[in-house]
Amino acid sequence: MIERYIQTALTTQITGLLAKPERLTHIFGDLLGLPAAEVTGIETFFKASPPSVILQYPREDSPFPLYSIVLRDETETDKALADLDDIVDAEAAADFSNIGENIRGADMLGTTFNHTFHIITMAKHRDVCVYYFALARYFMMRARGFFVDKGLYDLELGGGDLAPDQRYLPAYLFARILRFRCGSEFRVIADIPPQAFKIDGVYTIGGSASATGVTAGVTVKPKI
């Protein structure tokens, strides 16, 4: 699940930064140009209150600051002809061995999706929201190799401020959205076709009764 990939990437990056908080000087000093005194304050706050990472929108009792991962949109794009992507051969069947059925010869249905996820930075202080949004962007860029290894492609980041809306977040919070777009392939096995595993009798022209008592034979009409 892509939202779990995002959650893993952010959590891993946060843990790594807590282990080496001196990297904050590079991020906010060298990359973003903030003064040394402000960077020191960011480091102190980050070590005391690192962001938590959750799926879906938070509740009022959620721990802030946090990153909330929300699916904004998902759209099917390029489809195979009649959805048929491939036929399951012996090698592919081995990859789906946990299905518990012999799926060799079944149709493989395939399509691709474009996904848009919002990683919403939420904090009680406006400056913390801006700082942690910048960190989220940094984390997601560093995790691009991880996402590619998971089969995602066309990775794209964007963002903007989120206007106050009590339907989605408490009024006392500040929020900024980091938009993450990507593509993925999705393949499923169609209904497994009927398969024969046993022969009860062999039918031949002019043959005798089979082992099952069914008389074998084909009547051939002469040509007129």
C-alpha positions in Angstrom: 0.0 0.0 0.0 1.4 3.3 -1.1 0.3 5.2 2.0 2.2 2.6 4.1 5.3 3.2 1.9 5.0 6.9 2.6 4.5 6.3 6.4 7.6 4.0 6.4 9.7 6.5 4.5 8.8 9.4 6.8 9.2 7.4 10.0 12.6 6.1 8.9 13.8 9.5 8.0 12.7 11.0 11.3 14.4 8.3 13.2 17.6 8.9 11.3 17.5 12.6 11.9 17.0 12.1 15.6 20.1 10.0 15.6 22.0 12.7 13.9 20.3 16.0 14.7 23.4 18.0 13.5 22.1 17.4 10.0 19.5 20.1 10.8 22.2 22.7 10.5 22.8 21.6 7.0 19.1 21.5 6.1 18.0 24.8 7.6 21.3 26.6 7.6 23.0 25.5 4.3 20.0 24.6 2.2 17.4 27.0 3.5 19.5 29.9 4.7 18.2 30.4 8.2 20.4 32.1 10.8 22.3 30.0 13.2 20.3 31.0 16.3 17.1 30.0 14.7 18.6 26.7 13.5 19.6 26.0 17.1 16.1 26.5 18.2 14.7 24.2 15.6 17.1 21.5 16.6 16.1 21.8 20.3 12.4 21.7 19.4 12.8 18.8 17.0 14.6 16.6 19.6 11.9 17.3 22.1 8.9 17.1 19.8 9.5 15.0 16.6 6.5 14.7 14.4 4.4 11.6 14.6 3.1 10.0 11.3 -0.5 8.9 10.9 -2.8 7.7 8.2 -6.0 9.7 7.5 -7.0 12.9 9.2 -6.2 13.4 12.9 -8.5 13.8 15.8 -8.4 16.6 18.4 -6.6 14.4 20.9 -3.9 13.4 18.3 -0.3 14.2 19.3 0.9 17.4 17.5 3.0 18.2 15.5 2.3 15.4 13.1 2.2 14.3 9.4 -1.2 13.1 8.2 -1.2 11.0 5.1 -4.4 11.3 3.1 -5.3 9.9 -0.3 -6.5 12.9 -2.4 -7.2 11.2 -5.7 -6.6 8.0 -7.5 -7.3 7.6 -11.3 -7.0 4.6 -13.6 -4.9 5.6 -16.7 -3.4 3.3 -19.3 -5.2 0.0 -19.6 -4.3 -3.2 -21.5 -6.6 -4.2 -24.4 -9.7 -5.6 -22.8 -7.8 -5.4 -19.5 -5.8 -8.5 -20.6 -2.2 -8.0 -19.7 -0.8 -11.5 -19.9 -1.5 -15.3 -19.5 -0.2 -16.9 -16.3 2.6 -19.3 -17.3 4.5 -21.7 -15.0 6.9 -19.0 -13.8 4.2 -16.5 -13.0 2.1 -19.1 -11.3 5.0 -19.8 -8.9 4.9 -16.1 -8.0 1.3 -16.4 -7.0 1.7 -19.7 -5.1 0.1 -18.3 -2.0 -3.3 -18.2 -3.8 -3.5 -21.9 -3.0 -4.9 -22.9 -6.5 -3.3 -23.9 -9.8 -3.7 -20.7 -11.8 -1.6 -21.6 -14.8 -3.4 -20.6 -17.9 -5.5 -17.9 -16.2 -5.8 -14.4 -17.6 -3.7 -11.7 -16.0 -5.6 -8.4 -15.9 -3.5 -5.3 -15.7 -3.9 -1.5 -15.5 -2.0 1.5 -14.2 -3.0 4.2 -11.7 -2.0 7.8 -11.0 -2.1 8.6 -7.3 -2.1 11.9 -5.4 -1.5 11.8 -1.7 -1.5 14.8 0.6 1.1 14.7 3.5 -0.4 17.4 5.8 1.9 19.0 8.3 0.0 20.1 11.3 1.3 22.0 14.3 0.1 24.3 17.0 2.7 27.0 16.1 2.9 28.6 12.7 6.7 28.5 12.5 6.8 24.8 13.5 4.4 24.1 10.7 6.7 25.8 8.2 9.8 24.0 9.6 8.3 20.6 9.5 6.8 21.1 6.1 10.3 21.7 4.8 11.5 18.6 6.6 8.7 16.5 5.0 9.8 17.7 1.5 13.4 16.9 2.4 12.4 13.4 3.7 10.4 12.6 0.6 13.2 13.6 -1.7 15.6 11.4 0.2 13.2 8.5 0.0 12.8 8.5 -3.8 15.0 5.5 -4.3 12.9 3.6 -1.8 9.7 4.4 -3.7 11.2 3.4 -7.0 12.3 0.0 -5.4 8.6 -0.4 -4.5 7.6 -0.1 -8.1 6.4 3.5 -8.1 7.3 5.9 -11.0 6.7 9.5 -12.2 7.3 10.8 -8.7 6.4 14.4 -8.2 6.2 16.8 -5.2 4.2 20.0 -4.8 2.5 21.8 -2.0 0.7 24.8 -0.5 -1.0 26.1 2.6 -4.2 24.5 3.8 -7.0 27.0 4.7 -8.6 26.5 8.1 -11.5 24.1 7.9 -13.0 22.6 11.0 -14.2 19.6 9.0 -10.7 18.4 8.7 -8.6 19.9 11.5 -9.1 21.8 14.7 -9.2 25.6 14.4 -6.1 26.1 16.7 -3.8 24.2 14.2 -1.7 25.5 11.4 -1.4 23.2 8.3 0.5 22.9 5.1 0.1 20.3 2.4 2.9 18.4 0.7 1.5 16.8 -2.5 3.0 13.5 -3.6 2.0 12.2 -7.0 3.1 8.9 -8.4 2.1 6.1 -10.8 1.9 2.4 -10.2 0.9 -0.8 -12.0 -1.8 -3.1 -10.7 -2.3 -6.7 -11.8 -4.8 -9.3 -10.7 -5.6 -12.9 -11.6 -9.0 -13.4 -13.4 -11.3 -16.3 -12.7 -9.4 -19.5 -13.0 -10.5 -21.5 -16.1 -11.9 -25.1 -15.7 -9.1 -27.7 -15.7 -9.1 -31.4 -16.3 -7.0 -33.6 -13.9 -8.6 -37.1 -14.6 -9.5 -39.2 -17.6 -12.3 -41.7 -17.1 -12.2 -43.4 -20.4 -10.7 -43.2 -23.9 -13.0 -43.1 -26.9 -11.8 -44.7 -30.1 -13.4 -45.5 -33.4 -14.6 -49.1 -33.3 -13.4 -49.6 -29.7 -15.0 -51.6 -26.9 -16.6 -50.5 -23.6 -14.3 -48.4 -21.4 -13.4 -49.1 -17.8 -16.3 -47.0 -16.7 -18.9 -49.0 -18.7 -19.3 -46.4 -21.4 -19.2 -47.9 -24.8 -16.5 -46.2 -26.9 -17.0 -45.6 -30.6 -17.8 -43.2 -33.3 -20.4 -43.8 -36.0 -19.2 -42.5 -39.3 -21.8 -41.8 -41.9 -20.8 -42.8 -45.5 -20.6 -40.0 -48.0 -23.5 -39.8 -50.4 
